[in-house]
Every structure is written in C-alpha cells, then in structure tokens.
Amino acid sequence: MPALSDRMRRLVKPLPTWVLVLGGFVLAAEFAIGLPIATSGRQADPAPRTMPFHPVRVTPAEPVRTAAPVVPVVPTTRPSAEGPVVTRIAEGAVVPLRTYRGRGSAVIGRVTDPKTGLSFAELGAPWRRSRPISDGPVKDGRYNLRQTLLTESYGPDDDRDWWADIDSQHLWSELDAGDSLYDAARAMLDYKQGSAFPAGTTGRDIASQPVRGGWLLARMIQMPPSPDGRKALRELSVTIAVDTGRPRPAVLWITIPDTHERLWPDVHTLVKSLKVTRKG
C-alpha cells in the first residue's frame, strides 16, 4: 500500500487504536470482495501518444467496403519514418472530385501524346501551348508533353518563378507503384509532393475515383509561407493513372496553385476529355 500523507496522518492520529484495527478489517474485506469485480471490467485507456514532429510517410488503411458505389469517408493516416506528410483516402473508397465553379480556360484543340497513348484537351490562354518537355522551363527528360502557366515571379529580384503544369508521362520504373492504378496515382502524387514543393509541405487527399480506363487521385497541397515572398500557399494537384496496355501505366498530372483558383475548373475539362488513343 502507498505510504500515508502528512494530512492523512493528522486525520487518523486522534482515533483510538480499536477503531483503526476495525477499519483495517473492513477495508480488507471490501478489497477481497471487490477485486474479482474490478479485474473483470475493461481496463482504462492508456495515456495518449503524441505524433512525431518530423515529416512522416503515410500508408493507406485497409480498403473500405461499402454497399454504395460512392462513399464519403474520413481520410486516415498512419505514420512511418520517412516520406511526405499525407492524409489519405483509403484504397477501395470512392470520393468524387467536387465541382469547381467558374468558366476556366477555353479548349483550343487536343493534345495527343504518341509515347503514352493519351489524348486530352489542349487549353488556351493563359496556358502556353503544349510542347515536348525539352522546350519547357524544366528539362529533366522524364516527361513527354507539357502545358505550362507562369503563375507568379517572386524573390528579392523576382528571379524565382512558380508554375502551373499539365504533364503527360509513363509511371517511372523506380517508383513503388504497387499493383493497382490507385497505387500508381498515389506513387506519382507522393513523388510530386516530395520533390516539387518546399520543405514542410503537407497533403490531404480530397478525391479518389475511377475514370475512363484509369484512376484519379486529387490532393490539396498545403505549403508553408515563403520567406522569399511566394504568394501561393495551396495547390490543387491531380494525378490520373491510365491503363494503356503497356507494362507501366500512363500518367497525367495537373497542378494549379490557389493564386489561380479560377482555373481549377480546368481539371474537370481535362478529366472529361481524357482518352486512350491506342492500346499496347
């Protein structure tokens, strides 16, 4: 038993010895009777654990199985040692992309990518015309075709640029893409969040749904304030992984910052226009 406090000693000191002895027998009897009852009940919940401070990689929970074809779910997260910080929608759950109001950009033609077998709408101004990636602002050799939009220049000398992009490519072989189109879209979106955005960026998946021949995963990217004066703080980033009959899925990536939120309806235009030109 724990030792008596000073306050308790003062309370029991004036009592006669026979009272203390009798009280001891009563307590012992209550303990003997109550112990089986107490131990048969549910134990108290352990003290809550705090989340680690460092960025964590998040893996999807088990698929959510429901009778309805479209189920709004509360995304869940699981921490691990590395990777982007993401709140995910579990694979198997269908959460439709919300409708963004506004006119968006005009359609001026179609983009046909012979390497991936994808065809989709080409958007007009303020977007630049679609062209091979070797002619664009980023030349890393991974992409096939890209439409870009310079959304802002910032920095002390306005020498830093922020872009909106529409890119088509195959899923890169080094990405851990799993076995499904959901996994392929997730792998590309995770890579983009980790490589194309500043440190401290977090993501929250806001849509996960099937599209024609593929799977769409949309994420709201939340960036920390920029010490160089970048105005964009959020970005709607969408990946669509499409089965074209080739060893690796084709991927269309669309990303537009909140400084140009009026162009978020362009995502719907591109999704509705997406087709596979040829299989295999």
Sequence and secondary structure as in RCSB ss.txt:
>XXXX:A:sequence
MPALSDRMRRLVKPLPTWVLVLGGFVLAAEFAIGLPIATSGRQADPAPRTMPFHPVRVTPAEPVRTAAPVVPVVP
TTRPSAEGPVVTRIAEGAVVPLRTYRGRGSAVIGRVTDPKTGLSFAELGAPWRRSRPISDGPVKDGRYNLRQTLL
TESYGPDDDRDWWADIDSQHLWSELDAGDSLYDAARAMLDYKQGSAFPAGTTGRDIASQPVRGGWLLARMIQMPP
SPDGRKALRELSVTIAVDTGRPRPAVLWITIPDTHERLWPDVHTLVKSLKVTRKG
>XXXX:A:secstr
     HHHHHHHTTS HHHHHHHHHHHHHHHHHHHHHHHHS           SS       S    SSSS     
B    SSS EEEB  TT  B      S    EEEEEEETTTTEEEEEE TTS   EEGGGSS   S  SEEEEEE
EEEESTTS EEEEEEEEEEE  TTS  TTSHHHHHHHHHHHHHHHSS TT EEEEEEEEEETTEEEEEEEEE   
 TT     EEEEEEEEE  SSSS EEEEEEEEGGGGGGTTHHHHHHHH EES   
